[in-house]
Amino acid sequence: MRRYSPLTVIFLLVGWNTFAEAQFTKLTVGYSAISEVDMPAWVAKETKLFEKNGLDVQLIYFTGGTTAVLALVSGEVPISQVAGPAVVNAALGGSDVVMIAGGATSADYWLMSGREIKKADQLKGGSVAISNFGAASDFIARYALEKIGLTPGRDVSIVQAGGISDRLSAVLVGRVQATVLNPPASFIGQKKGLNVLADVAKLGLAFQNTGVATSRRFRREQPDMVRRYIRAQVEAVHRIYTDKETALQVLTKYFRGNVERDILEKTWELLTEGTLLPKKQYPTLEGLKFILAPLAEKDAKARSAKPEDFAD
């Protein structure tokens, strides 16, 4: 049997690791919320589905979709998990961002108020927290308020308050009177006594929620990398549906272990009931049309735009 010296063994191991690393293409990917709709990227990372597809992915968190899209436009990240409103607003503003995978394709938000506010009219004169203007939380908050008979900007103020956990805390301490939350924060808020003023999720709206976006330039210049990313996305969705325990472990990690098991299970059940996270990962043209409609009332570019302009 041939024997190798310790120095030779170390050289071979280092050489193999260097060779293995060279097989992966490095890619920085943004995500815009700590919510269940960002799970495909988390699962692909934690279960090595990105590596299976030849990608060495670094995930970077941005507070809100508008911030994530700005990073996409600037080239700081070439791909990002972000919702439709931020993509549509950026594209109407002249950038070349586009949705390339659907991710979550319906709304999963509740408009939730502090313990003392149990009816819509009690919210008048108060403030509603969103992540940042132009993001999904902004779009949904305005839609939900109008559904319960309140006019944003006249009856209530819209204020930027950061990510989901920041908005939940802002309502709990009384800094704002309401906010829009999705799981698991919405379930946590309900347990802590917040009231549901509008269940947008129950409406079953076609809505381009958090999906995968890139620039048309990156799509054109790196088609193979984009294909590999989308393949990993689809495989991650399948893994979420078929491997509950792994999905819950990933949720626990990204929620930093601060969520009770029953809330994690409710979150997973919502995600896998079939409507929110479809197995076929196409962007929803109906959902993009829904986002365009209110913008078209004030923006000539939005009036002439088609949903297909924002999806590839």
VEXDREN-2710 file (C-alpha; in Angstrom, 1 decimal):
% VEXDREN-2710
k/r/px/py/pz
1/MET/0.0/0.0/0.0
2/ARG/1.4/3.4/-1.0
3/ARG/2.0/5.8/1.8
4/TYR/2.1/9.6/1.6
5/SER/3.9/12.0/3.8
6/PRO/1.8/14.4/6.0
7/LEU/3.0/17.3/3.8
8/THR/1.8/15.6/0.7
9/VAL/-1.6/14.8/2.2
10/ILE/-2.0/18.5/3.2
11/PHE/-1.0/19.6/-0.3
12/LEU/-3.5/17.2/-1.9
13/LEU/-6.3/18.3/0.4
14/VAL/-5.7/22.0/-0.2
15/GLY/-5.5/21.4/-3.9
16/TRP/-8.8/19.5/-3.9
17/ASN/-10.5/22.2/-1.9
18/THR/-9.2/24.8/-4.3
19/PHE/-10.4/22.8/-7.3
20/ALA/-13.9/22.2/-5.7
21/GLU/-14.3/25.9/-5.0
22/ALA/-13.4/26.7/-8.5
23/GLN/-16.3/24.7/-9.7
24/PHE/-18.8/27.1/-8.1
25/THR/-19.7/30.5/-9.5
26/LYS/-19.9/33.2/-6.8
27/LEU/-23.1/35.1/-6.7
28/THR/-24.4/37.7/-4.2
29/VAL/-28.2/37.6/-3.8
30/GLY/-30.4/40.0/-1.8
31/TYR/-33.6/39.4/0.1
32/SER/-35.9/42.0/1.4
33/ALA/-37.8/40.6/4.4
34/ILE/-37.7/38.1/7.3
35/SER/-40.9/36.4/6.3
36/GLU/-42.0/33.0/5.0
37/VAL/-42.1/34.2/1.4
38/ASP/-38.3/34.5/1.3
39/MET/-38.0/30.8/2.2
40/PRO/-36.9/29.5/-1.3
41/ALA/-33.6/31.4/-1.1
42/TRP/-33.0/30.3/2.5
43/VAL/-33.8/26.6/1.8
44/ALA/-31.7/26.6/-1.4
45/LYS/-28.8/28.0/0.7
46/GLU/-29.1/25.7/3.8
47/THR/-29.8/22.5/1.8
48/LYS/-26.9/23.2/-0.7
49/LEU/-29.3/23.4/-3.7
50/PHE/-27.3/26.4/-4.9
51/GLU/-24.1/24.3/-4.7
52/LYS/-25.9/21.5/-6.5
53/ASN/-26.4/23.9/-9.3
54/GLY/-22.9/25.2/-9.3
55/LEU/-23.5/28.4/-7.4
56/ASP/-21.7/29.8/-4.3
57/VAL/-24.4/32.1/-3.1
58/GLN/-24.0/34.8/-0.4
59/LEU/-27.3/36.1/0.9
60/ILE/-27.6/39.7/2.0
61/TYR/-30.6/41.1/3.9
62/PHE/-32.0/44.5/2.8
63/THR/-34.7/46.3/4.8
64/GLY/-37.7/46.4/2.5
65/GLY/-38.2/45.9/-1.3
66/THR/-37.3/49.5/-2.3
67/THR/-33.9/49.2/-0.7
68/ALA/-33.4/45.7/-2.3
69/VAL/-34.2/47.0/-5.7
70/LEU/-31.9/50.0/-5.3
71/ALA/-29.1/47.5/-4.7
72/LEU/-30.2/45.6/-7.8
73/VAL/-30.2/48.7/-9.9
74/SER/-26.8/49.9/-8.6
75/GLY/-25.3/46.5/-9.4
76/GLU/-24.5/45.8/-5.8
77/VAL/-26.4/42.5/-6.2
78/PRO/-27.3/40.9/-9.6
79/ILE/-30.2/38.9/-8.3
80/SER/-32.7/39.7/-5.4
81/GLN/-35.7/38.2/-3.7
82/VAL/-38.1/41.1/-3.9
83/ALA/-41.8/41.8/-4.4
84/GLY/-43.6/43.2/-7.5
85/PRO/-44.4/46.7/-6.4
86/ALA/-40.7/47.7/-5.9
87/VAL/-39.8/46.1/-9.3
88/VAL/-42.7/47.8/-11.1
89/ASN/-41.9/51.2/-9.5
90/ALA/-38.2/50.9/-10.4
91/ALA/-38.9/49.8/-14.0
92/LEU/-41.4/52.7/-14.5
93/GLY/-38.6/55.0/-13.2
94/GLY/-36.4/53.8/-16.1
95/SER/-34.4/50.9/-14.7
96/ASP/-34.2/47.6/-16.5
97/VAL/-35.2/45.3/-13.5
98/VAL/-37.5/42.4/-14.3
99/MET/-39.1/39.5/-12.5
100/ILE/-37.7/36.1/-13.5
101/ALA/-39.5/33.7/-11.1
102/GLY/-42.8/34.1/-9.3
103/GLY/-41.9/33.0/-5.8
104/ALA/-45.1/33.9/-3.8
105/THR/-47.9/35.0/-6.0
106/SER/-50.7/36.0/-3.7
107/ALA/-51.0/38.4/-0.8
108/ASP/-50.4/37.0/2.7
109/TYR/-50.7/40.2/4.8
110/TRP/-53.0/41.3/7.6
111/LEU/-53.6/44.9/8.5
112/MET/-53.2/44.8/12.3
113/SER/-53.8/47.4/14.9
114/GLY/-53.0/48.0/18.6
115/ARG/-55.1/46.4/21.3
116/GLU/-57.2/49.5/21.8
117/ILE/-58.2/49.9/18.2
118/LYS/-60.8/47.3/17.3
119/LYS/-62.7/49.1/14.5
120/ALA/-61.6/50.9/11.3
121/ASP/-62.9/54.3/12.3
122/GLN/-60.8/54.2/15.5
123/LEU/-57.8/54.3/13.3
124/LYS/-58.6/57.8/12.0
125/GLY/-55.9/60.3/12.8
126/GLY/-53.4/57.6/13.5
127/SER/-50.4/56.2/11.6
128/VAL/-49.7/53.0/9.8
129/ALA/-46.2/51.6/9.6
130/ILE/-44.7/50.2/6.4
131/SER/-41.1/49.2/5.5
132/ASN/-40.4/51.9/2.9
133/PHE/-42.4/53.8/0.3
134/GLY/-42.9/51.8/-2.9
135/ALA/-42.4/48.4/-1.3
136/ALA/-45.0/45.6/-1.0
137/SER/-46.0/46.7/2.6
138/ASP/-46.7/50.2/1.3
139/PHE/-48.9/48.9/-1.6
140/ILE/-50.8/46.5/0.7
141/ALA/-51.3/49.0/3.5
142/ARG/-52.9/51.5/1.1
143/TYR/-55.0/48.8/-0.5
144/ALA/-56.2/47.4/2.9
145/LEU/-57.0/50.9/4.3
146/GLU/-59.1/51.7/1.2
147/LYS/-60.9/48.4/1.7
148/ILE/-62.0/49.3/5.2
149/GLY/-63.1/52.8/4.1
150/LEU/-60.0/54.9/5.1
151/THR/-58.1/57.2/2.7
152/PRO/-54.3/57.0/3.2
153/GLY/-52.8/60.4/3.7
154/ARG/-56.1/62.0/4.7
155/ASP/-57.6/59.7/7.3
156/VAL/-54.3/58.0/8.4
157/SER/-50.6/58.7/7.9
158/ILE/-48.3/56.2/6.3
159/VAL/-44.9/56.1/8.0
160/GLN/-41.7/54.2/7.2
161/ALA/-40.6/52.0/10.1
162/GLY/-38.3/49.3/8.7
163/GLY/-38.6/45.6/8.6
164/ILE/-41.4/43.3/9.8
165/SER/-40.0/42.9/13.4
166/ASP/-39.5/46.7/13.7
167/ARG/-43.1/47.3/12.6
168/LEU/-44.5/44.7/15.0
169/SER/-42.6/46.3/17.8
170/ALA/-43.7/49.8/16.8
171/VAL/-47.4/48.7/17.1
172/LEU/-46.9/46.8/20.4
173/VAL/-45.2/49.8/22.1
174/GLY/-47.8/52.3/20.7
175/ARG/-45.4/54.3/18.4
176/VAL/-47.8/53.7/15.6
177/GLN/-51.4/52.5/15.6
178/ALA/-51.3/49.8/12.9
179/THR/-49.1/48.1/10.4
180/VAL/-49.3/45.3/7.8
181/LEU/-47.7/42.0/8.8
182/ASN/-47.3/38.6/7.2
183/PRO/-46.4/35.3/8.8
184/PRO/-44.9/34.5/11.2
185/ALA/-45.0/38.1/12.5
186/SER/-48.8/38.3/11.9
187/PHE/-49.4/35.2/14.0
188/ILE/-47.1/36.5/16.7
189/GLY/-48.9/39.8/16.8
190/GLN/-52.3/38.0/17.1
191/LYS/-51.0/36.1/20.1
192/LYS/-49.9/39.3/21.7
193/GLY/-53.3/40.8/21.4
194/LEU/-53.2/42.8/18.1
195/ASN/-56.4/43.1/16.2
196/VAL/-56.9/42.2/12.5
197/LEU/-58.6/45.1/10.8
198/ALA/-58.3/43.6/7.3
199/ASP/-57.3/40.1/6.2
200/VAL/-55.9/40.8/2.8
201/ALA/-54.7/37.1/2.5
202/LYS/-58.3/35.9/2.7
203/LEU/-59.3/37.9/-0.4
204/GLY/-57.2/35.5/-2.5
205/LEU/-55.8/38.3/-4.7
206/ALA/-53.4/37.6/-7.5
207/PHE/-50.5/39.6/-6.3
208/GLN/-46.8/39.5/-7.3
209/ASN/-45.4/39.0/-3.9
210/THR/-41.8/38.2/-3.2
211/GLY/-40.2/36.5/-6.2
212/VAL/-36.9/36.6/-8.0
213/ALA/-35.7/39.7/-9.9
214/THR/-32.7/40.7/-11.8
215/SER/-31.7/43.2/-14.5
216/ARG/-32.3/42.6/-18.2
217/ARG/-28.6/43.2/-18.7
218/PHE/-27.6/40.5/-16.3
219/ARG/-30.2/38.2/-17.8
220/ARG/-28.7/38.8/-21.2
221/GLU/-25.0/38.6/-20.2
222/GLN/-25.3/35.7/-17.7
223/PRO/-28.1/33.4/-19.0
224/ASP/-26.6/30.2/-17.7
225/MET/-26.1/31.6/-14.2
226/VAL/-29.8/32.9/-14.2
227/ARG/-31.0/29.4/-15.4
228/ARG/-29.1/27.7/-12.6
229/TYR/-30.5/30.1/-10.0
230/ILE/-34.1/29.5/-11.2
231/ARG/-33.5/25.8/-11.2
232/ALA/-32.3/26.0/-7.5
233/GLN/-35.4/28.1/-6.8
234/VAL/-37.8/25.5/-8.2
235/GLU/-36.0/22.7/-6.4
236/ALA/-36.2/24.7/-3.1
237/VAL/-39.9/25.1/-3.5
238/HIS/-40.2/21.4/-4.0
239/ARG/-38.1/20.8/-0.9
240/ILE/-40.4/23.1/1.2
241/TYR/-43.4/21.1/0.2
242/THR/-41.9/17.7/0.7
243/ASP/-39.6/18.1/3.7
244/LYS/-41.5/19.8/6.5
245/GLU/-38.9/19.3/9.2
246/THR/-36.1/20.8/7.1
247/ALA/-38.4/23.8/6.2
248/LEU/-39.1/24.4/9.9
249/GLN/-35.4/24.2/10.8
250/VAL/-34.7/26.8/8.2
251/LEU/-37.5/29.0/9.4
252/THR/-36.2/28.7/13.0
253/LYS/-32.6/29.7/11.9
254/TYR/-33.7/32.8/10.0
255/PHE/-36.2/33.8/12.6
256/ARG/-33.3/33.4/15.1
257/GLY/-35.1/30.8/17.2
258/ASN/-37.6/33.4/18.5
259/VAL/-40.7/31.8/17.2
260/GLU/-42.8/29.1/18.9
261/ARG/-43.3/25.7/17.2
262/ASP/-47.0/26.1/16.6
263/ILE/-46.5/29.4/14.8
264/LEU/-43.8/27.9/12.7
265/GLU/-46.1/25.1/11.7
266/LYS/-49.0/27.5/10.9
267/THR/-46.5/29.4/8.7
268/TRP/-45.4/26.3/6.8
269/GLU/-49.0/25.2/6.4
270/LEU/-50.0/28.6/4.9
271/LEU/-47.0/28.5/2.5
272/THR/-47.7/25.0/1.2
273/GLU/-51.5/25.1/0.8
274/GLY/-50.9/25.7/-2.9
275/THR/-52.0/29.3/-3.6
276/LEU/-49.3/31.4/-2.0
277/LEU/-46.2/29.5/-3.2
278/PRO/-47.0/27.7/-6.5
279/LYS/-44.9/24.8/-7.6
280/LYS/-44.7/26.3/-11.1
281/GLN/-42.6/29.4/-10.5
282/TYR/-43.8/31.8/-13.2
283/PRO/-44.3/35.4/-12.3
284/THR/-48.0/36.2/-12.1
285/LEU/-49.1/38.6/-14.9
286/GLU/-52.5/39.0/-13.2
287/GLY/-50.6/40.0/-10.0
288/LEU/-48.5/42.5/-11.9
289/LYS/-51.6/43.9/-13.5
290/PHE/-53.1/44.4/-10.0
291/ILE/-50.1/46.3/-9.0
292/LEU/-50.2/48.5/-12.1
293/ALA/-53.9/49.5/-11.7
294/PRO/-53.6/52.1/-8.9
295/LEU/-50.3/53.5/-10.4
296/ALA/-52.0/54.0/-13.7
297/GLU/-54.4/56.5/-12.1
298/LYS/-51.5/59.0/-11.6
299/ASP/-48.7/57.8/-13.9
300/ALA/-48.9/58.0/-17.7
301/LYS/-46.1/55.4/-18.0
302/ALA/-48.1/53.0/-15.9
303/ARG/-51.2/53.6/-18.0
304/SER/-49.4/52.5/-21.2
305/ALA/-47.5/49.6/-19.5
306/LYS/-48.4/46.0/-19.7
307/PRO/-47.7/43.3/-17.1
308/GLU/-45.5/41.5/-19.6
309/ASP/-43.1/44.5/-19.5
310/PHE/-42.1/43.5/-16.0
311/ALA/-41.6/39.7/-16.3
312/ASP/-39.2/37.6/-18.3
END
